[in-house]
Amino acid sequence: MIVGIGLALIAGSLVGLQNIFNSKVNEQAGSWSTTTLVLGLGFLASVIIGVLFEGKQLFVLDNMKMWYWFSGVIGIGVVTCNVQAIKLLGPTFAISIILTSQLVFALLWDSLGWLGLEKVPFSFKQLVGVLVIVGGVFVFKWSERMGNESQRTVYKQSRKNVIAEK
């Protein structure tokens, strides 16, 4: 379990880092170029590392269901939507919404047993946990907005003081 938690923490930090890189590439290259670059380099690196570690076994996909192959296509939506959300909302707010959405949909798919997952009974504790996280996103955005309003008030007051001194 400790190893799983450690890997999840590493994955989360890498996703955050990748989103920052993606948003910087998007500033220079545009959304579709960013998606192509990210997924293309990821494909190339995956093939090279996969061949090094697994050899020819990398390409043995006998028992895989056909609809699993669409995961890469879903990746296009992931990268494109992440890049645009960060561009429109800023990194912290966008990622907090993205992570909350991941949690809500993972809970939904687990509870319903969709996509080949083992069905996990939905509990009140899970609902409370999700609502606390969603509430946290609202508090984060509300406190940001309140901070901006108080900054504007301080700025206006200091401008009045400067004008009054003249």
Backbone bond lengths (Angstrom), bond angles and torsions (degrees), N, CA, C in turn:
res aa  C-N    CA-C-N  psi(-1)  N-CA   C-N-CA  omega(-1)  CA-C   N-CA-C  phi
1 M - - - 1.462 - - 1.533 110.69 -
2 I 1.315 117.17 -39.40 1.471 121.16 -179.85 1.533 109.59 -62.16
3 V 1.330 116.15 -41.45 1.467 119.56 179.67 1.530 109.67 -63.90
4 G 1.333 116.75 -41.90 1.462 120.55 178.09 1.516 112.67 -61.06
5 I 1.323 116.67 -42.96 1.467 120.98 177.85 1.525 110.14 -64.02
6 G 1.317 116.06 -43.47 1.469 120.17 178.03 1.525 111.81 -60.38
7 L 1.332 115.87 -45.26 1.471 119.50 178.80 1.529 111.34 -64.30
8 A 1.329 117.32 -38.45 1.470 120.84 177.77 1.529 110.91 -64.16
9 L 1.332 116.49 -40.10 1.471 120.04 177.44 1.531 111.00 -64.94
10 I 1.311 116.52 -41.97 1.469 120.23 177.59 1.523 110.06 -63.37
11 A 1.335 116.34 -44.80 1.474 120.27 179.43 1.524 110.76 -59.60
12 G 1.323 116.86 -43.85 1.459 120.19 179.07 1.517 112.15 -61.86
13 S 1.318 116.80 -41.65 1.466 119.01 179.32 1.524 110.87 -68.52
14 L 1.323 116.96 -36.55 1.467 119.77 178.37 1.525 111.70 -68.41
15 V 1.326 117.07 -38.52 1.474 119.74 176.97 1.521 109.80 -63.45
16 G 1.330 116.89 -43.94 1.468 120.02 177.51 1.519 111.48 -60.28
17 L 1.325 116.62 -44.02 1.454 121.61 178.72 1.528 111.33 -64.44
18 Q 1.334 115.92 -43.06 1.462 119.52 179.27 1.529 110.96 -62.70
19 N 1.327 117.20 -40.28 1.466 119.81 179.68 1.524 111.60 -63.79
20 I 1.320 117.38 -37.09 1.466 120.00 176.52 1.527 109.86 -65.03
21 F 1.337 116.65 -47.52 1.466 120.02 177.76 1.525 110.60 -58.69
22 N 1.343 116.34 -45.96 1.468 120.38 -178.79 1.524 111.57 -59.99
23 S 1.338 116.85 -40.98 1.467 118.75 -179.23 1.524 110.73 -67.70
24 K 1.332 117.53 -34.11 1.472 120.50 177.53 1.521 111.11 -69.91
25 V 1.329 117.57 -40.37 1.474 120.70 176.03 1.526 109.14 -63.43
26 N 1.338 116.56 -41.58 1.466 120.94 -178.90 1.528 112.10 -62.02
27 E 1.334 117.84 -32.42 1.465 120.83 177.81 1.528 110.95 -62.31
28 Q 1.319 116.93 -31.62 1.466 121.98 -176.98 1.521 113.26 -96.95
29 A 1.334 116.96 -33.79 1.462 119.35 -167.01 1.519 115.16 -116.37
30 G 1.300 119.17 -17.50 1.450 120.87 -177.05 1.521 111.42 94.70
31 S 1.326 114.99 165.79 1.456 121.94 -170.68 1.531 113.50 -66.66
32 W 1.324 116.90 -47.45 1.469 118.71 -176.40 1.527 111.40 -72.50
33 S 1.304 117.36 -34.25 1.467 119.76 175.21 1.518 110.24 -64.60
34 T 1.328 116.60 -40.89 1.460 121.00 178.35 1.523 110.32 -61.45
35 T 1.325 116.15 -47.86 1.469 120.47 -179.55 1.521 110.77 -60.85
36 T 1.326 116.71 -44.11 1.462 120.82 179.58 1.520 110.80 -62.60
37 L 1.318 116.38 -45.36 1.460 121.07 -179.51 1.531 110.88 -62.95
38 V 1.324 116.62 -48.99 1.465 121.24 -177.00 1.531 111.04 -62.03
39 L 1.317 116.10 -51.79 1.459 118.84 -176.37 1.529 111.60 -73.64
40 G 1.328 117.17 -33.88 1.467 120.26 178.23 1.516 112.20 -65.76
41 L 1.331 116.61 -47.75 1.469 120.07 177.71 1.524 111.26 -66.55
42 G 1.325 116.14 -36.26 1.466 119.78 176.35 1.521 111.37 -62.89
43 F 1.332 116.43 -41.52 1.469 121.00 177.58 1.520 110.38 -62.07
44 L 1.321 116.02 -49.54 1.462 121.03 -178.90 1.536 111.23 -59.40
45 A 1.323 117.04 -47.77 1.464 120.98 179.20 1.531 111.13 -63.35
46 S 1.338 116.91 -40.14 1.466 120.46 179.66 1.518 111.75 -63.58
47 V 1.319 117.00 -42.03 1.473 120.17 179.22 1.522 110.14 -64.51
48 I 1.319 117.00 -47.41 1.476 120.28 -178.54 1.529 110.75 -62.02
49 I 1.320 117.63 -50.16 1.464 121.04 -178.96 1.527 110.59 -66.21
50 G 1.337 116.41 -40.98 1.469 120.44 178.28 1.518 112.72 -60.72
51 V 1.323 117.64 -43.71 1.470 121.29 178.45 1.532 109.67 -64.99
52 L 1.318 117.27 -40.57 1.470 120.06 179.18 1.529 111.78 -62.50
53 F 1.334 117.56 -41.36 1.463 120.53 -175.23 1.527 113.71 -90.97
54 E 1.331 118.02 -31.81 1.461 120.40 -174.50 1.523 114.02 -115.47
55 G 1.296 117.37 -13.91 1.465 119.98 -179.24 1.518 110.95 63.73
56 K 1.333 115.47 -141.30 1.474 120.81 -177.83 1.525 112.43 -66.97
57 Q 1.321 117.50 -20.19 1.467 121.47 179.15 1.532 111.97 -61.64
58 L 1.321 116.00 -22.08 1.464 121.17 179.41 1.530 111.31 -55.77
59 F 1.323 116.09 -33.09 1.461 120.64 -173.74 1.523 113.47 -99.21
60 V 1.338 118.56 8.10 1.462 122.29 176.92 1.524 107.81 -88.35
61 L 1.324 115.29 105.25 1.469 121.45 -175.36 1.524 110.62 -127.39
62 D 1.333 116.66 40.76 1.467 122.29 -171.62 1.522 114.47 -59.27
63 N 1.305 118.05 -46.14 1.465 120.97 -170.75 1.529 113.93 -98.75
64 M 1.304 117.00 14.95 1.460 119.45 -177.57 1.529 110.15 -84.50
65 K 1.327 115.68 132.60 1.464 120.18 177.30 1.519 109.35 -68.44
66 M 1.315 116.33 144.64 1.463 122.11 -175.11 1.534 112.39 -59.03
67 W 1.337 118.44 -37.64 1.459 119.83 -175.31 1.517 112.43 -70.99
68 Y 1.335 119.09 -15.67 1.464 120.83 174.70 1.533 111.64 -67.34
69 W 1.315 116.67 -22.82 1.463 121.00 -178.44 1.530 111.74 -64.85
70 F 1.310 116.81 -19.30 1.463 120.33 -177.16 1.527 113.14 -78.20
71 S 1.302 117.34 -0.26 1.456 121.00 178.51 1.526 111.87 -56.74
72 G 1.314 116.89 -40.40 1.469 120.60 178.23 1.517 112.12 -63.80
73 V 1.325 116.01 -36.99 1.470 120.36 178.44 1.531 109.24 -67.14
74 I 1.327 116.40 -38.68 1.463 120.28 176.43 1.527 109.53 -61.99
75 G 1.340 116.64 -35.10 1.465 121.48 178.11 1.520 112.61 -57.73
76 I 1.330 116.86 -32.59 1.473 120.48 176.73 1.524 109.61 -61.69
77 G 1.324 115.65 -45.11 1.459 119.62 177.76 1.510 112.35 -64.49
78 V 1.331 116.34 -39.50 1.464 120.89 -179.82 1.523 110.28 -60.54
79 V 1.324 116.56 -53.50 1.469 120.28 -176.59 1.520 110.62 -64.52
80 T 1.323 117.46 -46.91 1.463 121.01 -177.74 1.528 111.42 -62.06
81 C 1.325 116.81 -47.13 1.469 119.89 -179.51 1.525 111.63 -66.62
82 N 1.344 117.59 -40.78 1.464 120.20 177.66 1.520 111.11 -59.49
83 V 1.316 116.50 -48.05 1.463 121.16 -177.56 1.528 110.42 -61.19
84 Q 1.324 116.97 -45.26 1.458 120.03 -178.85 1.530 111.50 -68.92
85 A 1.337 117.47 -39.73 1.462 120.37 179.15 1.525 110.75 -62.68
86 I 1.329 116.96 -42.67 1.465 120.70 178.94 1.522 110.44 -64.68
87 K 1.315 115.65 -39.54 1.468 120.54 179.00 1.534 111.09 -63.11
88 L 1.337 116.91 -39.61 1.465 121.12 -175.62 1.533 113.79 -86.42
89 L 1.338 117.26 -30.85 1.471 120.52 -173.14 1.521 114.44 -113.16
90 G 1.315 116.61 -16.08 1.464 120.29 -171.91 1.518 109.53 92.49
91 P 1.335 116.99 154.70 1.465 120.57 -172.97 1.533 115.25 -60.87
92 T 1.314 118.18 -49.33 1.465 119.90 -172.17 1.521 111.76 -67.64
93 F 1.322 117.09 -45.92 1.466 120.09 -179.15 1.530 110.53 -67.03
94 A 1.334 117.27 -43.71 1.467 120.36 179.79 1.523 111.13 -61.52
95 I 1.321 117.15 -47.37 1.466 120.44 -178.07 1.528 110.75 -66.08
96 S 1.330 118.22 -35.80 1.466 118.89 178.30 1.529 110.62 -64.45
97 I 1.314 117.31 -37.91 1.470 120.38 176.67 1.528 110.45 -69.73
98 I 1.324 116.97 -42.23 1.469 121.42 179.38 1.530 110.35 -60.43
99 L 1.330 117.03 -47.17 1.464 120.07 -179.56 1.523 111.70 -65.44
100 T 1.324 117.03 -38.96 1.461 120.47 177.58 1.520 110.15 -63.73
101 S 1.324 116.38 -42.64 1.462 120.79 177.83 1.531 110.90 -61.77
102 Q 1.333 116.80 -42.36 1.467 120.31 177.25 1.526 110.59 -58.48
103 L 1.312 116.24 -45.21 1.456 120.63 -178.79 1.530 111.24 -63.69
104 V 1.314 116.82 -46.67 1.467 120.99 -178.81 1.524 110.28 -60.97
105 F 1.336 117.26 -46.48 1.462 119.26 -178.08 1.522 112.33 -72.15
106 A 1.328 118.65 -34.20 1.464 120.44 174.75 1.526 110.20 -62.29
107 L 1.330 116.19 -42.49 1.462 121.04 177.70 1.529 110.42 -62.75
108 L 1.316 116.91 -43.14 1.464 121.52 179.19 1.532 110.53 -62.04
109 W 1.333 116.95 -50.59 1.466 120.70 -177.53 1.527 111.46 -65.85
110 D 1.337 117.39 -37.83 1.470 120.70 175.46 1.528 110.34 -63.04
111 S 1.322 116.02 -47.60 1.469 120.73 -175.87 1.522 112.19 -65.09
112 L 1.319 116.77 -33.79 1.463 120.46 -178.95 1.524 112.51 -92.73
113 G 1.328 117.16 -11.02 1.458 120.61 -179.17 1.521 112.84 69.34
114 W 1.315 116.87 30.81 1.467 121.01 -178.77 1.523 111.69 -78.83
115 L 1.304 115.54 163.11 1.466 124.47 173.27 1.530 112.60 58.47
116 G 1.321 115.92 32.92 1.458 120.53 177.48 1.509 115.02 79.25
117 L 1.325 117.69 9.84 1.469 120.58 178.97 1.521 110.20 -82.09
118 E 1.318 115.33 149.86 1.455 119.88 173.79 1.524 107.74 -69.84
119 K 1.335 116.64 132.15 1.459 120.74 -177.54 1.524 110.36 -69.01
120 V 1.341 115.46 125.97 1.460 122.46 179.24 1.523 107.17 -112.30
121 P 1.328 117.52 124.65 1.472 119.21 -178.30 1.530 111.94 -59.16
122 F 1.320 115.67 136.39 1.458 122.27 178.05 1.520 108.33 -77.06
123 S 1.345 116.90 138.17 1.463 120.29 -179.63 1.523 110.41 -127.34
124 F 1.311 114.73 161.27 1.459 121.53 177.28 1.527 110.39 -62.47
125 K 1.338 117.40 -36.29 1.463 121.32 179.00 1.532 110.65 -61.24
126 Q 1.312 117.07 -39.75 1.469 120.22 178.45 1.529 110.36 -64.08
127 L 1.321 116.28 -43.67 1.464 120.74 178.57 1.526 110.44 -60.09
128 V 1.322 117.24 -46.35 1.463 121.20 179.47 1.530 109.82 -60.93
129 G 1.330 116.73 -43.52 1.468 120.53 179.25 1.515 112.18 -58.87
130 V 1.325 116.65 -45.50 1.471 120.60 179.03 1.524 110.50 -65.52
131 L 1.323 117.37 -42.52 1.475 120.56 179.98 1.520 111.58 -64.23
132 V 1.337 117.82 -35.87 1.471 120.86 177.17 1.528 109.53 -64.08
133 I 1.331 116.67 -42.59 1.468 119.90 180.00 1.529 110.57 -66.77
134 V 1.331 117.43 -44.66 1.468 120.80 177.60 1.529 109.36 -60.77
135 G 1.331 116.74 -42.13 1.465 120.45 176.74 1.522 111.26 -60.76
136 G 1.325 116.36 -38.16 1.460 120.67 177.57 1.517 112.49 -61.23
137 V 1.331 116.85 -38.51 1.468 120.52 177.64 1.523 109.78 -63.96
138 F 1.330 116.64 -42.95 1.471 119.89 178.70 1.528 111.43 -64.92
139 V 1.324 117.10 -42.58 1.468 120.64 178.52 1.525 109.69 -62.25
140 F 1.332 116.25 -43.01 1.455 120.66 178.91 1.522 110.54 -58.17
141 K 1.319 117.38 -49.52 1.466 120.57 -177.86 1.518 110.83 -69.01
142 W 1.332 117.61 -39.84 1.462 121.27 -179.84 1.521 110.12 -64.87
143 S 1.344 117.22 -43.06 1.462 119.44 -179.51 1.524 110.47 -67.83
144 E 1.325 116.83 -33.09 1.469 120.61 175.95 1.525 109.94 -64.09
145 R 1.328 115.73 -45.02 1.464 120.45 -179.99 1.522 110.37 -64.62
146 M 1.325 117.06 -42.20 1.468 120.79 179.09 1.526 109.71 -64.18
147 G 1.333 116.54 -39.75 1.461 120.15 177.88 1.511 111.17 -62.12
148 N 1.334 117.44 -41.95 1.463 121.11 178.91 1.525 111.18 -64.78
149 E 1.351 116.42 -39.46 1.464 119.35 179.27 1.523 110.85 -65.84
150 S 1.326 117.28 -41.23 1.462 118.73 179.78 1.525 110.47 -69.67
151 Q 1.333 117.69 -33.00 1.460 120.41 175.06 1.522 110.38 -63.98
152 R 1.339 116.38 -42.30 1.465 119.70 178.35 1.523 110.70 -63.68
153 T 1.339 117.16 -40.13 1.457 121.21 179.21 1.527 110.32 -62.67
154 V 1.346 116.71 -45.13 1.469 120.65 178.43 1.525 109.74 -62.12
155 Y 1.344 116.77 -42.14 1.464 120.76 179.90 1.529 110.62 -62.60
156 K 1.338 117.00 -46.12 1.464 120.54 179.64 1.526 110.97 -61.44
157 Q 1.341 116.07 -42.62 1.459 120.06 -179.92 1.526 110.65 -64.16
158 S 1.337 117.25 -42.26 1.464 119.28 180.00 1.522 110.60 -67.37
159 R 1.326 118.25 -34.32 1.477 121.08 176.12 1.521 110.19 -64.67
160 K 1.340 117.10 -41.07 1.471 120.89 177.54 1.510 111.06 -61.63
161 N 1.348 116.16 -41.48 1.467 120.84 179.12 1.535 110.94 -64.33
162 V 1.317 117.49 -40.94 1.455 121.70 179.88 1.521 109.48 -64.21
163 I 1.340 116.22 -45.27 1.464 120.69 -179.30 1.533 109.75 -65.12
164 A 1.347 117.40 -41.34 1.469 121.56 -179.17 1.536 110.83 -63.80
165 E 1.336 117.49 -34.78 1.451 121.35 -179.30 1.527 111.61 -69.42
166 K 1.311 117.41 -28.10 1.457 121.14 -179.36 1.476 108.84 -74.67
